[in-house]
Amino acid sequence: MAKFDIIMPKLGESIIEATITRWIKNEGDTVSEDDAIVEIATDKVDSEIPSPVEGTLIKKFYNEGDVVAVGAIIAQIAIDGEDTGDSSAAEIASAP
């Protein structure tokens, strides 16, 4: 079973951190691609982070109210299928 890292996205040029306002999915929940996982807030915008993959949310690294730096791993999803190692949203986005 492969693990996929969910990364705190950069929501604007000057944004360096965001606050986790609400977890929509809990550890153990099944997520589909594009399901909202967590709500975040910055000084400029509130947003939901969708899952780029289908699987099971296995780990949340931060709690509601935590301020998290852009680029930090905030959660991990287990992906069914062949184990090819750990992946992240940044790796998938940069793939050809």
NORDAKA-V755385 format. One record per residue. N is the residue number from 1. SS is DSSP state (a for helix, b for strand, c for the rest). OMEGA is omega in whole degrees, 0 to 359 (none if undefined). D_LAST is the distance of its C-alpha to the last C-alpha in Angstrom with 2 decimals. Layout:
# NORDAKA-V755385
n = <N | N>
ss = <SS | SS>
omega = <OMEGA | OMEGA>
d_last = <D_LAST | D_LAST>
This chain:
# NORDAKA-V755385
n = <1 | 2 | 3 | 4 | 5 | 6 | 7 | 8 | 9 | 10 | 11 | 12 | 13 | 14 | 15 | 16 | 17 | 18 | 19 | 20 | 21 | 22 | 23 | 24 | 25 | 26 | 27 | 28 | 29 | 30 | 31 | 32 | 33 | 34 | 35 | 36 | 37 | 38 | 39 | 40 | 41 | 42 | 43 | 44 | 45 | 46 | 47 | 48 | 49 | 50 | 51 | 52 | 53 | 54 | 55 | 56 | 57 | 58 | 59 | 60 | 61 | 62 | 63 | 64 | 65 | 66 | 67 | 68 | 69 | 70 | 71 | 72 | 73 | 74 | 75 | 76 | 77 | 78 | 79 | 80 | 81 | 82 | 83 | 84 | 85 | 86 | 87 | 88 | 89 | 90 | 91 | 92 | 93 | 94 | 95 | 96>
ss = <c | b | b | b | b | b | b | c | c | c | c | c | c | c | c | c | b | b | b | b | b | b | b | c | c | c | c | c | c | b | b | c | c | c | c | b | b | b | b | b | b | c | c | c | c | b | b | b | b | b | c | c | c | c | b | b | b | b | b | b | c | c | c | c | c | c | b | b | b | c | c | c | b | b | b | b | b | b | b | c | c | c | c | c | c | b | b | b | a | a | a | a | a | a | c | c>
omega = <180 | 178 | 181 | 181 | 174 | 186 | 173 | 185 | 173 | 186 | 179 | 185 | 184 | 182 | 180 | 180 | 178 | 179 | 175 | 182 | 180 | 171 | 179 | 178 | 179 | 177 | 181 | 179 | 173 | 178 | 174 | 177 | 181 | 172 | 175 | 181 | 187 | 173 | 179 | 179 | 172 | 178 | 182 | 187 | 170 | 186 | 171 | 176 | 178 | 176 | 176 | 182 | 175 | 180 | 180 | 177 | 185 | 183 | 170 | 184 | 181 | 179 | 175 | 182 | 179 | 174 | 188 | 179 | 173 | 179 | 179 | 176 | 182 | 181 | 180 | 180 | 174 | 180 | 177 | 178 | 184 | 179 | 179 | 181 | 180 | 176 | 175 | 179 | 180 | 180 | 180 | 181 | 182 | 179 | 181 | none>
d_last = <23.24 | 20.08 | 20.33 | 18.01 | 18.95 | 19.53 | 19.42 | 21.84 | 19.88 | 20.88 | 22.83 | 24.11 | 24.33 | 27.56 | 26.95 | 26.96 | 28.11 | 28.81 | 31.47 | 30.90 | 33.43 | 33.09 | 31.24 | 30.78 | 29.76 | 31.67 | 30.97 | 31.19 | 30.11 | 27.68 | 24.86 | 22.86 | 19.49 | 20.41 | 23.83 | 25.13 | 25.67 | 27.41 | 29.01 | 28.81 | 30.81 | 30.66 | 33.40 | 31.72 | 30.11 | 30.22 | 27.15 | 25.89 | 22.75 | 21.23 | 19.72 | 16.01 | 17.02 | 20.19 | 22.62 | 25.62 | 26.11 | 27.60 | 28.06 | 28.72 | 28.94 | 30.88 | 33.76 | 34.64 | 35.90 | 33.83 | 32.25 | 28.74 | 26.78 | 23.40 | 20.72 | 23.13 | 22.47 | 24.73 | 24.35 | 22.95 | 22.21 | 22.81 | 20.59 | 22.50 | 21.40 | 20.56 | 20.54 | 17.48 | 18.52 | 17.94 | 14.83 | 14.69 | 13.46 | 12.21 | 10.05 | 8.59 | 8.27 | 6.43 | 3.83 | 0.00>
